[in-house]
Amino acid sequence: METMKDYVAHLDNKKRITLRGAAYQYYNVKEYRNGCIILEPRELAVPESISARTLADMDRAVSNFKKGDVSPIIDLSDF
């Protein structure tokens, strides 16, 4: 594999490393026992829709609420 960049990076006071000219905002980090660190770019995407399972869970929760099948009241007066 061809090297695109070769530079020395160091940890700052908060133990962070800065990537110069990073193409992505998020990376998945894999750290190995031999000291190798692999960064894989990640792009976060907004889900297109709510899954059918989640919608069914929401319907069941609303149905239980309307029936009065709810948990006991939580006392938050200490806060």
Backbone atoms as SQL, in Angstrom:
CREATE TABLE atoms (id INTEGER PRIMARY KEY, chain TEXT, resi INTEGER, resn TEXT, atom TEXT, x REAL, y REAL, z REAL);
INSERT INTO atoms VALUES
  (1, 'A', 1, 'MET', 'N', 0.845, -1.174, 0.000),
  (2, 'A', 1, 'MET', 'CA', 0.000, 0.000, 0.000),
  (3, 'A', 1, 'MET', 'C', 0.893, 1.240, 0.000),
  (4, 'A', 2, 'GLU', 'N', 0.553, 2.217, -0.790),
  (5, 'A', 2, 'GLU', 'CA', 1.348, 3.430, -0.926),
  (6, 'A', 2, 'GLU', 'C', 1.058, 4.412, 0.209),
  (7, 'A', 3, 'THR', 'N', 2.111, 5.027, 0.747),
  (8, 'A', 3, 'THR', 'CA', 1.958, 6.024, 1.808),
  (9, 'A', 3, 'THR', 'C', 1.572, 7.361, 1.188),
  (10, 'A', 4, 'MET', 'N', 0.482, 7.966, 1.701),
  (11, 'A', 4, 'MET', 'CA', 0.036, 9.265, 1.201),
  (12, 'A', 4, 'MET', 'C', 0.623, 10.413, 2.017),
  (13, 'A', 5, 'LYS', 'N', 0.742, 10.227, 3.331),
  (14, 'A', 5, 'LYS', 'CA', 1.315, 11.234, 4.220),
  (15, 'A', 5, 'LYS', 'C', 2.232, 10.534, 5.210),
  (16, 'A', 6, 'ASP', 'N', 3.266, 11.220, 5.620),
  (17, 'A', 6, 'ASP', 'CA', 4.183, 10.671, 6.611),
  (18, 'A', 6, 'ASP', 'C', 4.618, 11.819, 7.513),
  (19, 'A', 7, 'TYR', 'N', 4.105, 11.846, 8.752),
  (20, 'A', 7, 'TYR', 'CA', 4.477, 12.900, 9.690),
  (21, 'A', 7, 'TYR', 'C', 4.392, 12.373, 11.106),
  (22, 'A', 8, 'VAL', 'N', 4.995, 13.083, 12.031),
  (23, 'A', 8, 'VAL', 'CA', 4.992, 12.704, 13.440),
  (24, 'A', 8, 'VAL', 'C', 3.864, 13.454, 14.135),
  (25, 'A', 9, 'ALA', 'N', 3.054, 12.731, 14.873),
  (26, 'A', 9, 'ALA', 'CA', 1.980, 13.335, 15.663),
  (27, 'A', 9, 'ALA', 'C', 2.286, 13.087, 17.137),
  (28, 'A', 10, 'HIS', 'N', 1.833, 13.991, 17.994),
  (29, 'A', 10, 'HIS', 'CA', 2.061, 13.822, 19.423),
  (30, 'A', 10, 'HIS', 'C', 0.769, 14.059, 20.188),
  (31, 'A', 11, 'LEU', 'N', 0.712, 13.543, 21.396),
  (32, 'A', 11, 'LEU', 'CA', -0.448, 13.742, 22.254),
  (33, 'A', 11, 'LEU', 'C', -0.379, 15.122, 22.887),
  (34, 'A', 12, 'ASP', 'N', -1.541, 15.793, 22.978),
  (35, 'A', 12, 'ASP', 'CA', -1.567, 17.061, 23.702),
  (36, 'A', 12, 'ASP', 'C', -1.827, 16.782, 25.179),
  (37, 'A', 13, 'ASN', 'N', -2.063, 17.829, 25.959),
  (38, 'A', 13, 'ASN', 'CA', -2.253, 17.664, 27.411),
  (39, 'A', 13, 'ASN', 'C', -3.478, 16.828, 27.763),
  (40, 'A', 14, 'LYS', 'N', -4.451, 16.784, 26.855),
  (41, 'A', 14, 'LYS', 'CA', -5.666, 15.998, 27.102),
  (42, 'A', 14, 'LYS', 'C', -5.610, 14.646, 26.404),
  (43, 'A', 15, 'LYS', 'N', -4.400, 14.223, 26.008),
  (44, 'A', 15, 'LYS', 'CA', -4.149, 12.931, 25.369),
  (45, 'A', 15, 'LYS', 'C', -4.896, 12.785, 24.046),
  (46, 'A', 16, 'ARG', 'N', -4.898, 13.862, 23.237),
  (47, 'A', 16, 'ARG', 'CA', -5.541, 13.844, 21.928),
  (48, 'A', 16, 'ARG', 'C', -4.477, 13.958, 20.849),
  (49, 'A', 17, 'ILE', 'N', -4.791, 13.395, 19.681),
  (50, 'A', 17, 'ILE', 'CA', -3.928, 13.520, 18.511),
  (51, 'A', 17, 'ILE', 'C', -4.711, 14.257, 17.437),
  (52, 'A', 18, 'THR', 'N', -4.049, 15.177, 16.750),
  (53, 'A', 18, 'THR', 'CA', -4.681, 15.911, 15.657),
  (54, 'A', 18, 'THR', 'C', -4.230, 15.319, 14.331),
  (55, 'A', 19, 'LEU', 'N', -5.205, 15.014, 13.462),
  (56, 'A', 19, 'LEU', 'CA', -4.893, 14.532, 12.120),
  (57, 'A', 19, 'LEU', 'C', -4.847, 15.726, 11.183),
  (58, 'A', 20, 'ARG', 'N', -3.772, 15.889, 10.487),
  (59, 'A', 20, 'ARG', 'CA', -3.614, 17.020, 9.568),
  (60, 'A', 20, 'ARG', 'C', -4.378, 16.753, 8.275),
  (61, 'A', 21, 'GLY', 'N', -5.204, 17.697, 7.876),
  (62, 'A', 21, 'GLY', 'CA', -5.930, 17.584, 6.619),
  (63, 'A', 21, 'GLY', 'C', -6.868, 16.397, 6.565),
  (64, 'A', 22, 'ALA', 'N', -7.492, 16.061, 7.680),
  (65, 'A', 22, 'ALA', 'CA', -8.381, 14.908, 7.727),
  (66, 'A', 22, 'ALA', 'C', -9.550, 15.096, 6.760),
  (67, 'A', 23, 'ALA', 'N', -9.860, 14.055, 6.024),
  (68, 'A', 23, 'ALA', 'CA', -10.921, 14.124, 5.021),
  (69, 'A', 23, 'ALA', 'C', -12.308, 13.883, 5.621),
  (70, 'A', 24, 'TYR', 'N', -12.361, 13.270, 6.797),
  (71, 'A', 24, 'TYR', 'CA', -13.640, 12.934, 7.429),
  (72, 'A', 24, 'TYR', 'C', -13.678, 13.504, 8.836),
  (73, 'A', 25, 'GLN', 'N', -14.888, 13.661, 9.364),
  (74, 'A', 25, 'GLN', 'CA', -15.043, 14.177, 10.723),
  (75, 'A', 25, 'GLN', 'C', -15.016, 13.048, 11.753),
  (76, 'A', 26, 'TYR', 'N', -15.471, 11.852, 11.374),
  (77, 'A', 26, 'TYR', 'CA', -15.550, 10.721, 12.295),
  (78, 'A', 26, 'TYR', 'C', -14.729, 9.551, 11.772),
  (79, 'A', 27, 'TYR', 'N', -14.051, 8.874, 12.685),
  (80, 'A', 27, 'TYR', 'CA', -13.253, 7.702, 12.350),
  (81, 'A', 27, 'TYR', 'C', -13.529, 6.604, 13.361),
  (82, 'A', 28, 'ASN', 'N', -13.552, 5.363, 12.876),
  (83, 'A', 28, 'ASN', 'CA', -13.593, 4.208, 13.755),
  (84, 'A', 28, 'ASN', 'C', -12.138, 3.846, 14.046),
  (85, 'A', 29, 'VAL', 'N', -11.796, 3.675, 15.309),
  (86, 'A', 29, 'VAL', 'CA', -10.414, 3.417, 15.706),
  (87, 'A', 29, 'VAL', 'C', -10.281, 1.968, 16.159),
  (88, 'A', 30, 'LYS', 'N', -9.273, 1.275, 15.611),
  (89, 'A', 30, 'LYS', 'CA', -8.931, -0.075, 16.053),
  (90, 'A', 30, 'LYS', 'C', -7.489, -0.030, 16.522),
  (91, 'A', 31, 'GLU', 'N', -7.272, -0.407, 17.778),
  (92, 'A', 31, 'GLU', 'CA', -5.939, -0.384, 18.360),
  (93, 'A', 31, 'GLU', 'C', -5.521, -1.819, 18.656),
  (94, 'A', 32, 'TYR', 'N', -4.336, -2.203, 18.208),
  (95, 'A', 32, 'TYR', 'CA', -3.847, -3.568, 18.362),
  (96, 'A', 32, 'TYR', 'C', -2.753, -3.643, 19.411),
  (97, 'A', 33, 'ARG', 'N', -2.530, -4.839, 19.949),
  (98, 'A', 33, 'ARG', 'CA', -1.537, -5.034, 21.004),
  (99, 'A', 33, 'ARG', 'C', -0.126, -4.711, 20.547),
  (100, 'A', 34, 'ASN', 'N', 0.142, -4.841, 19.261),
  (101, 'A', 34, 'ASN', 'CA', 1.492, -4.574, 18.762),
  (102, 'A', 34, 'ASN', 'C', 1.749, -3.078, 18.560),
  (103, 'A', 35, 'GLY', 'N', 0.768, -2.222, 18.908),
  (104, 'A', 35, 'GLY', 'CA', 0.934, -0.780, 18.817),
  (105, 'A', 35, 'GLY', 'C', 0.340, -0.157, 17.569),
  (106, 'A', 36, 'CYS', 'N', -0.113, -0.971, 16.622),
  (107, 'A', 36, 'CYS', 'CA', -0.723, -0.435, 15.402),
  (108, 'A', 36, 'CYS', 'C', -2.098, 0.144, 15.704),
  (109, 'A', 37, 'ILE', 'N', -2.395, 1.251, 15.059),
  (110, 'A', 37, 'ILE', 'CA', -3.710, 1.878, 15.184),
  (111, 'A', 37, 'ILE', 'C', -4.264, 2.057, 13.782),
  (112, 'A', 38, 'ILE', 'N', -5.457, 1.559, 13.548),
  (113, 'A', 38, 'ILE', 'CA', -6.118, 1.666, 12.248),
  (114, 'A', 38, 'ILE', 'C', -7.297, 2.630, 12.383),
  (115, 'A', 39, 'LEU', 'N', -7.352, 3.640, 11.523),
  (116, 'A', 39, 'LEU', 'CA', -8.461, 4.582, 11.488),
  (117, 'A', 39, 'LEU', 'C', -9.268, 4.318, 10.218),
  (118, 'A', 40, 'GLU', 'N', -10.553, 4.045, 10.376),
  (119, 'A', 40, 'GLU', 'CA', -11.432, 3.851, 9.233),
  (120, 'A', 40, 'GLU', 'C', -12.445, 4.981, 9.210),
  (121, 'A', 41, 'PRO', 'N', -12.550, 5.704, 8.106),
  (122, 'A', 41, 'PRO', 'CA', -13.492, 6.829, 8.058),
  (123, 'A', 41, 'PRO', 'C', -14.939, 6.353, 8.194),
  (124, 'A', 42, 'ARG', 'N', -15.722, 7.152, 8.888),
  (125, 'A', 42, 'ARG', 'CA', -17.147, 6.864, 9.077),
  (126, 'A', 42, 'ARG', 'C', -17.935, 8.102, 8.700),
  (127, 'A', 43, 'GLU', 'N', -19.021, 7.909, 8.003),
  (128, 'A', 43, 'GLU', 'CA', -19.933, 8.999, 7.693),
  (129, 'A', 43, 'GLU', 'C', -21.255, 8.695, 8.377),
  (130, 'A', 44, 'LEU', 'N', -21.671, 9.582, 9.268),
  (131, 'A', 44, 'LEU', 'CA', -22.927, 9.391, 9.975),
  (132, 'A', 44, 'LEU', 'C', -24.072, 9.768, 9.055),
  (133, 'A', 45, 'ALA', 'N', -25.097, 8.934, 9.032),
  (134, 'A', 45, 'ALA', 'CA', -26.236, 9.172, 8.156),
  (135, 'A', 45, 'ALA', 'C', -27.518, 9.181, 8.976),
  (136, 'A', 46, 'VAL', 'N', -28.444, 10.000, 8.583),
  (137, 'A', 46, 'VAL', 'CA', -29.751, 10.059, 9.221),
  (138, 'A', 46, 'VAL', 'C', -30.580, 8.887, 8.693),
  (139, 'A', 47, 'PRO', 'N', -31.182, 8.096, 9.578),
  (140, 'A', 47, 'PRO', 'CA', -32.001, 6.995, 9.088),
  (141, 'A', 47, 'PRO', 'C', -33.160, 7.513, 8.243),
  (142, 'A', 48, 'GLU', 'N', -33.494, 6.749, 7.212),
  (143, 'A', 48, 'GLU', 'CA', -34.548, 7.180, 6.308),
  (144, 'A', 48, 'GLU', 'C', -35.929, 7.129, 6.956),
  (145, 'A', 49, 'SER', 'N', -36.132, 6.162, 7.831),
  (146, 'A', 49, 'SER', 'CA', -37.438, 6.054, 8.476),
  (147, 'A', 49, 'SER', 'C', -37.293, 5.317, 9.804),
  (148, 'A', 50, 'ILE', 'N', -38.358, 5.317, 10.577),
  (149, 'A', 50, 'ILE', 'CA', -38.392, 4.576, 11.834),
  (150, 'A', 50, 'ILE', 'C', -38.762, 3.137, 11.508),
  (151, 'A', 51, 'SER', 'N', -38.064, 2.189, 12.108),
  (152, 'A', 51, 'SER', 'CA', -38.304, 0.783, 11.802),
  (153, 'A', 51, 'SER', 'C', -39.695, 0.349, 12.261),
  (154, 'A', 52, 'ALA', 'N', -40.193, -0.698, 11.628),
  (155, 'A', 52, 'ALA', 'CA', -41.517, -1.234, 11.965),
  (156, 'A', 52, 'ALA', 'C', -41.546, -1.721, 13.411),
  (157, 'A', 53, 'ARG', 'N', -40.439, -2.277, 13.864),
  (158, 'A', 53, 'ARG', 'CA', -40.376, -2.776, 15.240),
  (159, 'A', 53, 'ARG', 'C', -40.494, -1.627, 16.241),
  (160, 'A', 54, 'THR', 'N', -39.811, -0.524, 15.970),
  (161, 'A', 54, 'THR', 'CA', -39.882, 0.642, 16.852),
  (162, 'A', 54, 'THR', 'C', -41.287, 1.216, 16.867),
  (163, 'A', 55, 'LEU', 'N', -41.915, 1.309, 15.709),
  (164, 'A', 55, 'LEU', 'CA', -43.294, 1.811, 15.654),
  (165, 'A', 55, 'LEU', 'C', -44.241, 0.921, 16.444),
  (166, 'A', 56, 'ALA', 'N', -44.058, -0.397, 16.348),
  (167, 'A', 56, 'ALA', 'CA', -44.900, -1.331, 17.106),
  (168, 'A', 56, 'ALA', 'C', -44.689, -1.144, 18.604),
  (169, 'A', 57, 'ASP', 'N', -43.441, -0.943, 19.030),
  (170, 'A', 57, 'ASP', 'CA', -43.156, -0.700, 20.455),
  (171, 'A', 57, 'ASP', 'C', -43.809, 0.593, 20.934),
  (172, 'A', 58, 'MET', 'N', -43.779, 1.627, 20.098),
  (173, 'A', 58, 'MET', 'CA', -44.412, 2.893, 20.458),
  (174, 'A', 58, 'MET', 'C', -45.925, 2.731, 20.566),
  (175, 'A', 59, 'ASP', 'N', -46.526, 2.015, 19.638),
  (176, 'A', 59, 'ASP', 'CA', -47.972, 1.766, 19.693),
  (177, 'A', 59, 'ASP', 'C', -48.348, 1.003, 20.958),
  (178, 'A', 60, 'ARG', 'N', -47.540, 0.012, 21.317),
  (179, 'A', 60, 'ARG', 'CA', -47.819, -0.781, 22.517),
  (180, 'A', 60, 'ARG', 'C', -47.688, 0.096, 23.762),
  (181, 'A', 61, 'ALA', 'N', -46.688, 0.982, 23.819),
  (182, 'A', 61, 'ALA', 'CA', -46.498, 1.861, 24.970),
  (183, 'A', 61, 'ALA', 'C', -47.678, 2.812, 25.127),
  (184, 'A', 62, 'VAL', 'N', -48.155, 3.401, 24.032),
  (185, 'A', 62, 'VAL', 'CA', -49.300, 4.318, 24.092),
  (186, 'A', 62, 'VAL', 'C', -50.549, 3.562, 24.523),
  (187, 'A', 63, 'SER', 'N', -50.720, 2.360, 23.996),
  (188, 'A', 63, 'SER', 'CA', -51.888, 1.546, 24.366),
  (189, 'A', 63, 'SER', 'C', -51.869, 1.241, 25.865),
  (190, 'A', 64, 'ASN', 'N', -50.711, 0.857, 26.393),
  (191, 'A', 64, 'ASN', 'CA', -50.589, 0.578, 27.830),
  (192, 'A', 64, 'ASN', 'C', -50.866, 1.830, 28.655),
  (193, 'A', 65, 'PHE', 'N', -50.391, 2.979, 28.193),
  (194, 'A', 65, 'PHE', 'CA', -50.620, 4.235, 28.899),
  (195, 'A', 65, 'PHE', 'C', -52.108, 4.552, 28.958),
  (196, 'A', 66, 'LYS', 'N', -52.822, 4.374, 27.841),
  (197, 'A', 66, 'LYS', 'CA', -54.260, 4.656, 27.807),
  (198, 'A', 66, 'LYS', 'C', -55.035, 3.707, 28.695),
  (199, 'A', 67, 'LYS', 'N', -54.551, 2.462, 28.855),
  (200, 'A', 67, 'LYS', 'CA', -55.211, 1.477, 29.723),
  (201, 'A', 67, 'LYS', 'C', -54.897, 1.734, 31.195),
  (202, 'A', 68, 'GLY', 'N', -53.900, 2.572, 31.452),
  (203, 'A', 68, 'GLY', 'CA', -53.497, 2.821, 32.839),
  (204, 'A', 68, 'GLY', 'C', -52.456, 1.839, 33.323),
  (205, 'A', 69, 'ASP', 'N', -51.926, 1.018, 32.432),
  (206, 'A', 69, 'ASP', 'CA', -50.900, 0.037, 32.782),
  (207, 'A', 69, 'ASP', 'C', -49.531, 0.736, 32.736),
  (208, 'A', 70, 'VAL', 'N', -49.227, 1.466, 33.834),
  (209, 'A', 70, 'VAL', 'CA', -48.002, 2.261, 33.887),
  (210, 'A', 70, 'VAL', 'C', -47.241, 1.941, 35.166),
  (211, 'A', 71, 'SER', 'N', -46.001, 2.368, 35.234),
  (212, 'A', 71, 'SER', 'CA', -45.177, 2.151, 36.420),
  (213, 'A', 71, 'SER', 'C', -45.629, 3.093, 37.532),
  (214, 'A', 72, 'PRO', 'N', -45.263, 2.780, 38.773),
  (215, 'A', 72, 'PRO', 'CA', -45.634, 3.676, 39.877),
  (216, 'A', 72, 'PRO', 'C', -44.950, 5.041, 39.733),
  (217, 'A', 73, 'ILE', 'N', -45.545, 6.053, 40.384),
  (218, 'A', 73, 'ILE', 'CA', -45.019, 7.419, 40.326),
  (219, 'A', 73, 'ILE', 'C', -43.654, 7.468, 41.017),
  (220, 'A', 74, 'ILE', 'N', -42.717, 8.172, 40.410),
  (221, 'A', 74, 'ILE', 'CA', -41.365, 8.322, 40.960),
  (222, 'A', 74, 'ILE', 'C', -41.315, 9.627, 41.757),
  (223, 'A', 75, 'ASP', 'N', -40.846, 9.544, 43.005),
  (224, 'A', 75, 'ASP', 'CA', -40.732, 10.725, 43.852),
  (225, 'A', 75, 'ASP', 'C', -39.429, 11.465, 43.529),
  (226, 'A', 76, 'LEU', 'N', -39.526, 12.644, 42.943),
  (227, 'A', 76, 'LEU', 'CA', -38.359, 13.439, 42.593),
  (228, 'A', 76, 'LEU', 'C', -38.155, 14.633, 43.542),
  (229, 'A', 77, 'SER', 'N', -38.830, 14.611, 44.681),
  (230, 'A', 77, 'SER', 'CA', -38.759, 15.744, 45.596),
  (231, 'A', 77, 'SER', 'C', -37.360, 15.932, 46.190),
  (232, 'A', 78, 'ASP', 'N', -36.545, 14.870, 46.217),
  (233, 'A', 78, 'ASP', 'CA', -35.186, 14.995, 46.757),
  (234, 'A', 78, 'ASP', 'C', -34.294, 15.814, 45.842),
  (235, 'A', 79, 'PHE', 'N', -34.672, 15.963, 44.615),
  (236, 'A', 79, 'PHE', 'CA', -33.838, 16.689, 43.660),
  (237, 'A', 79, 'PHE', 'C', -34.257, 18.121, 43.580);
